[in-house]
Amino acid sequence: MGALTDWRDIKYSEIFEGEMRGLRRRRESDSGCTVADLEGTLAHLYIMEGADWGGRGELQSITLGATIAAYERVIAEWKAENADTGKA
């Protein structure tokens, strides 16, 4: 990233990459973890995203946005792998 990269972009990337690592590690180490489990968590994250009536602040909004994006990416990758291998 360039020297003039905004702190928001840096924080978003840090959170996103950390969530991606954690979700991939969970998938590898927890044989009971399913796409449906991640989709359930994602549904709750969407609810949290819409429930900002009290104002969560910029950092919390960045964190939530990056977390949601990571869940969406991992779910999409997992479904694409299942489609490639013929799994349901």
N, C-alpha and C positions, 0 to 999 in steps of 0.2 A: 504494500500500500504506500502511496505517496506521502511525503512529509506533511502535506496539508489535509490529509484525510481527517474528516470530522470524527470526534470522539464517539458519536452515535453509531457511525458505520463500523468503527473498530469494536465497540461493545457488542453490536449485533452479530458481527462475525465470530467473536469469541464465544458468545452464548450458543449460536447456531452450531459451530464446530464441536463444542463440548456436548451438546445434546445429541448430535449425530453419533459421536463416539460412544456415548452412554447407551443409546438405543441399539446400536449395532452390537455392543458388548452384551447387552441384555438378551438380544435375540440369539447370540451364539451360546451363551451360558445357561439360559433358562429354556429348557425344552418345552415348558408349558406355555411360553409366551406365544401368542398368536396375533395375526393381523387384526382380528376382532378386538383383542385387548388394547392394542394401540389405537384403534379407531374409537374405542370407548373413552380412552383418555383424551383423545383429540376432541371428541364431542364436548367434554367438560371444559377443555381449554377454550373452545369457541364460546361457550356460555360465559366463562370468565371474561373473555374479550368484550362481550356485549354488555357486561354488568359493570360498567365504569361510571355509574351515576355519582359516585363520591369523588371521582378523580384519583387516578392511581399514580400519576406522575410519569414523567418522561422515561426514566430508567426502567420502571416496571413495565411500561408499554413496550419498550424495546425488547425487554426480556421475554415478555409474553409473545410478541410477534415472531421473534427468532425461534422460540420453542415450538410454536405452531408450525412454522415453516419446516423445522427439522422433522416433526412428526409426519407432516404431509409428504416430505421427500422419502423418508424411510418406508412409509406405507406404500407409496407409489413404486419404489424399487422392489419391495417384497412382492407386490402384486405382479409386476412385470416379470420377475423371476418365476413366479408360479405359472404365469401364462406361457413362458418359454419352455417350462418343464412339463406342462400339461396338468399341473396340480390345481385343485380347486381353490 
